[in-house]
Amino acid sequence: MKLRYGLLMTVVGHFFVPQVIGAAAPDDCEEPSTPLGVESRAMLKDKSVKITPGKKVAGMQAKVLTPERIRAGLGDKGLSNLDGTNWDEVSSPDKNFESPNRRDLVRQLRTLCSKSSTVESQDLLRDILVLREEMLRVHADRLMEHSQSYFQQLFPNSTISFYDKLNGDQLGTKVLIEKDEKSVTYYVKTHSGGIKKSGSSAAETVNPKELLTYALLDALHVGPEVHFFGRDKQHLYIATKDVKADGKFDEYSRLKEDNAEAVFGVLTNLDLKKLDPEVIESMIARDPVAESFVRMMSILDLVARLIRLTDLQTNGGNFGFVRPLNHESFLPLLRIIDFRLVAEKYFQRVHLGDWELFLKGEGFFEDNLDERVEYILQTRDVELRKGLAADIFQHELVEWTNVMSAAVEKVKASIHQLSEISDEDKADLFRKLDEDAKILIENFDFFKQELEVAR
């Protein structure tokens, strides 16, 4: 295995983020040698030889986060603003560098120093900004370390390069894997509650439903190939294969006039608000591309309703269509590349009210993406929408329960391989995962029953 990268420093906010760069290529690599995961615990457990990056940062914090250093920078008045600080904890080189107390103190000191213009306060501010930079660097290095170890096992004897992840607030990287003149790209990021690029907050415990959703979309062939790996319940990474490896991918929001017809068919330029619905349906029925587009958008809508996803039907940046290179059908296929889960405070089980929202073409979105989406999901005759939904339940979603079981096992296997997770944390995540899966199966059964009654 060869590891190739160049280290750059880029300003993000008030500190620097290490980036690793490489060049992407469109060709796919051979199939991974390990289907679900690798033994990251065995690969990463031996850290006794050197001081870990976290310990190094804790030592730096111990020199800066002291009453004496802060008094020198902000005076007695500035120090008095920090009454109640547990100095023994924040000044110890043996404590966790990312403890909430240390993170809060660094944030408070940055604010206090920014309000002062003395030479001493600006010297302290520089030290604080360096601390923030180094704290985030540890997380960036960890992400690349785990990514390298995982993909090294997954693709033996290949060359791995890292380069910058440009989009989104979540800490992440692109991984380019090259072997035998073939290549494939994966996008690696923290889970939605993980460390952000800004380093503005501590990592939260991963929501198992997020992992389950990625695994489910993958298994249903409407999402990218996905992998999970990492350190513990807070520092868990999601790696998705570049959907361009499956063919030419068009993100919905970026469909241009020259390739829109390949996805929309006759719906490309129709004025759907003025034409008679019977005329529209007649044109759709005679055009396989338009008919497929209607079906794909209906699948997206049903999946979002069953899983309780938001920021999907109305966000053309979160899905698109791939035209396969090696597929028996020439028709574009749906790919959901990002999503948001409905907040936990909302009811996770679908009920009669959700069925009524489906019939009205309403839900966790207020405005439709465009006239085409509005027609397909809302203004189209409800009997046609119900009939198509029933057919989707009998075909694309017919294996929902079996696919759910496979997705659960994939997530559990990945959590089990985390390098530093306790048995108690594993049990808690497994329990929540099983509860989420049970609810999603109940949601499917509820909608299926309503569709059968409506026939």
N, C-alpha and C positions, 0 to 999 in steps of 0.2 A: 504494500500500500504506500502510495506517495501522497504526502500532504503538501499542497501548494497554496500559498497565499501571500499577499502583500499587505502590510499594515498601514492604514491611513488614519488620520485624526480629523474628525469633522465636528464643528461646533453644533451642539444641540442645546438650545436654551443658554445656560451660562457655563456649560462644561463640555468636555469632549467625550465622544463616543468612539471606541475602536471599531473600525470597519474592515472587512476583508473582501477583496475584490477578485473577480474572475470573469470569464467570458462565457455567456450561455450559447448553447447550440441546440438545434431542434430535434436531433435524432435521439431515439430512445435507447437505453441500455438493455442488457439482458435481464431476465426476471430475477428478483432478489433471491438469495440462497436461503433466507429464513423468512417464512411467511408472516409471522405475527410479531416477533420481537427478538431481542438478543439479551444476553446476560450482562446488562450494564452494571449490576451489583459486583460481579466478579472483575469486570474490567476497571472499575473506578475505586475499589475498596482500599487499594494500597496507596495511602497518602502519607505514610510515616517518614518517607525519605526527605521531604523538603517541607518548608513552611508553606502552608496553603495561602492562596491569595486573600482569603477572608481573614486569616490570622495577621497577615501583613497590614491590611487596612485597619484592623482593630488596634494594632500597635501605633499606627499613625494617629488614629482617633485619640488614643491615650495621651499623646503629646499635645494635642490641640484642645481637646474638650476638658480643660481643667480650669478651676476658678482663677488660678494665677494668670494663665494665658488670656482668659477672657477679660479679667480686670485690666491687664495691660493694654488690651485693644479697645475696651468700651468704658473703662473706669468703674468705680464703685456703683454708680447709678445704673450703668448697663448691667452689671452683675446682679443687682437687686431685682431686675426684671425676670431673673431666672430662679427666684426663690422657690423651693420645693423640688428642685432638681436633685436626683440621687447621684451625687458626684462619685461615690464609690463605684457605682455601676457603670456610668458613662466613661469614667477615666481608667477603667481596668482593661489591660490588654488581653485578658483571658475571657472576656465576655463576647457575645455574638455581635459582630460589627453591624448587623442590620436589625438590632433590637429596636422596638418602637421608641424607647426613651432616647436612644442615640439619634434616630432619624428625626424625631421631633425637635431635639436640641439643635441639630444642624439646620433645620428649617427656621427655627426661631432666630438663631444667630445670623443667618443670611439676611433676614428681614431687619434685624437691629443694625447690622453693619451698613446695610443699604441706606438707612436713614441718617447715618453719620458721615461726615466728610473729612474727619481727621486722618492724618497719616497712619496713626496706630490702628484705627478701625478698618482702613482699607487694607492694611497688611493682614489683619485678621480675616477680612473678607476673602482675600486671595487664598489663605489657608483653608477656609471653609469650602470654597469652590473646588479646590484640589481634592478635598475629602469627598465631595459629592461625585466628582469625576471618577475617583478611584473606587467608590462604592458601586457605581454603575458598571465600571469596567469589570469588576468581579463577576457580575451577572452576565455580561456579554461574553466573557471568557468561558464561564460555565456552560452557557448555551452552545458555544462552538465546540467545547471539549466533549460534551455529551453527543452533539451532532456528529462529530468526527468518529467517536467510538461506535455509535450506532450504525452509521452508514459504512464504516470500515468492515464491520461484521456482515452487513447486508450485501455489500458488493465487494468481495475480496479481489485483491490485485488490481484495483482501480485507482485513479487519481482523483482526489477530492479538492475542490477549490471553494472558498467562501467569498461572497461579495455582498454589497449593500442591499438591504431591504428598504425600498423607498417609501412604500405606502403604509398607512396605519400608525397608531400610537403604540402598539405592542412591540416590545423588544423582539427582534428577530433577525434572520439572515437568509440569504439564498445559498443553496448548496448545489454546486455543479459537480456531477460525477461522470468521469470519462473512462472508457475502457474499450480497447480494440476499435478505435476510430468511431465509437458511438458515445452518445452522451445523454444525460437526462438531468433535469433540474427539479429540486424540491424546495418548497418555501417552508421555513421553520420559524415558529413564533411561540411566545408564551401563551398560555391559556388566557381567556379574557380577563381573569382576575389576577393575572401575573404582573411582573415588573413591566412598567412602561418605559419608553425611550426617555421620557423626561425624568424618570426616577422619582416622581412626585409622591409615590405612596408605596407602602410595603406590599409584598405579594400576599394575596388571599388564598385560602384553600380552593383548589379546583372544584368546579361544579361538575360532578360526574355526568350530568345530562348533556353538557357541552360535548364531552368526548363521545357519549352514546350517539348524539346527533350526527357528528362527523362520520362515525363508523356506520351508522344506519344509511346515510346518504350514499356512502361508498358502496355498501352492499346492495343498495337498490339501483345502482348505476346511474344516479343523478348527481353525484358529487365526485370529487377527485379521490384518487387512492390516498389513504391516510395512514399515518403511523404515530404512535405516542411513545415518548421516552422521557427520562429526566432523573431528578434527584429525589424529590419527596412530594408531598401533597400540595405544596405551594409552588415548587419549581418543577413544573411539568410542561413539556414542549409538544406542540402539535406540528407535524410535518405533512404537507400535502404535495402530491406530485403535480407538476405543471400540466394543466389540462391540454396544453398545446402538443404534448407528446401523443395524444390520441388523434390529432388531426388539426385542421384549421379552426381556431377558436375565435368567436366573435362575442365580446362582451356586449350585452344588450344595449347599454348606454352609448356604445361606440360604433354601432352599426351604421355604416355609411350607405349612400345611395347606390354605390356600385356593387355592394354585396348584400344589401337588405332584401332583395327579391329572392335570394337563395334561402333565406330564413322565413320571410313573411309570405312569399308567393303572391297571389292576387290581392292580398291584404295590404301590400306595400303602399299603394297610392289611392286606395278607395276612401271616399268620404263616408265613413260608416254612420255618421249622424243624419245624413240626408237620404241615403239609400234605403229602400224598403228591405226589411229583414229577410223576406223570402228570396229576394234577389241576391242578397249577401250569402245566404245559406246555399243557394244554388251554385254560386261561383266557388264557394269553399268546397262543396262536394265534388266539383269537377277538377280541383287542383290538389294533388297529393301533398305539396309543400305547405299550402295554407292549412289543409286539414291536419297535418302533422304539428304545425305551430299551435293550433288551437288545442290539440291534445297535450302537447308539452306544457303549455301555460296552465292548463287545467290540473295536470299532475303537480306542478309547482304549487298551485293554490291549495290543493288537497293536502300535500305534505306539510305545508306551513300551518294549516288548520289542525292537523292531527298532532303534530309535534309541539305546537304553540310557538311558532317562530314569528318574528316581526322584522321590519326593515328588509322585506324580501319582495313582495309583489309590487312595491312602489319604488324600489331601488335597483335601477338597471345596472349598477356597478357590482351587484352581488350575485348575478347569474348571467348566463349567456348560452351559446349554442356551439357545439363542435361538429364539424363535418368530417366524419371518420375517414382515415386513410385506408384502413383495411376492415371494411364492414360491408355486409351484404346489402345494406340499405344506403341510398345516397342522401337520405333525409337527415337534416341536422338533429342532433340529440341534445337534450337539456343538460346543463351542468350548473349546479348551485355551488358557488365558490366562497360565499361568506353569508353570515346570518347573525341575528341576535335572538337570544331566547327571551320569551316573555318573562318579566320579573317574577320571582318566586312568590311575591305577595299576591299575585293574581292567581285565580283558580286554575289549576293545571289540567283538570279533567274537563273534557267537553261535555256539554249538556244540551238540553232542548233549545236554549237560547242561542247556542253556537250553530245548531242546525238551521234555525230561523235566519241567522246572519248569513249563512251560506246561501240560502234560498234568495235572499235579497242582494247577494253579492257584496256584503259588507263584512267587516271584521276588525283586525288590529291595523287598519290603515284607513285613512280618510280620503286621500286623492289617489286616483289611478295613474299609472305611468304615462299612458297615452291613450288615444282613441281605440287602438287595437286591443290593449289589455282591458280597457273599460268595457268594450263590447263582449269579449270572451268571458270575463269573470262577473259581469254585472248586468248589462242590458240585454244580453242574449236571452232568448226564451228559456224560462226556468226548466221546462220539460226537457229541452235539449241539453241543458247543463246537468240535470239529474241523470239523464240517460248516459251521457258521456262519463260522468263520475262513476256510475254503476259499472260500466264497461272497464274503466281503469281499475276498479276494485277487483274485477275478475281476471285481470291480466297483469299490468305492471305492479300492482300492490297485493296480488293474491297471496304471496308468500310472506306477508308482513310479519306474522308471528314467528315463523322459522328464521327469517332474516334478523328479527329482533334478538333472538336467542344467540345467533352467531355474533352479532354486534356486541352484545353483553360480554360474551366470552373473550372477544378480542380486547375489549377495554380492561377486563379483569386481568388478563394475561399481561397486558402492558403495565398496569398498576403494580402487579406482583413483581415486575422486573425493576422497579424504581430502586436506585442504588442505596438510598438512605431513608426508607420508609418503615415505620414501626408496624407491628402486627395490629395494634389497636387502630392506627390510622387506616390501614388496609381494610379492616373489618367495617369501619364507619363508612368508607367510600363504597364498599361492596353493598352495604345495606341500602344506602341512598340510591345506588345504581339499580338495584333490583326493584326498589319502589318506583323509580322513574320508568323503567321498562314495563312494569305492570300497568301503570297509568296509560302509557302509550298504546299498549295492546287493548285496554278497555276503550280508549278513544277510537281506535280502529273498529272494534266490534260495535260501538254505538253508532258510528256513521254508516257502517255496513247494514245494520238493522234498519235504520231510517231509510236508506236507499231501497231496501227490499220492500218495506211497507209502502213506499211512495210509488212503486211500479204498478 
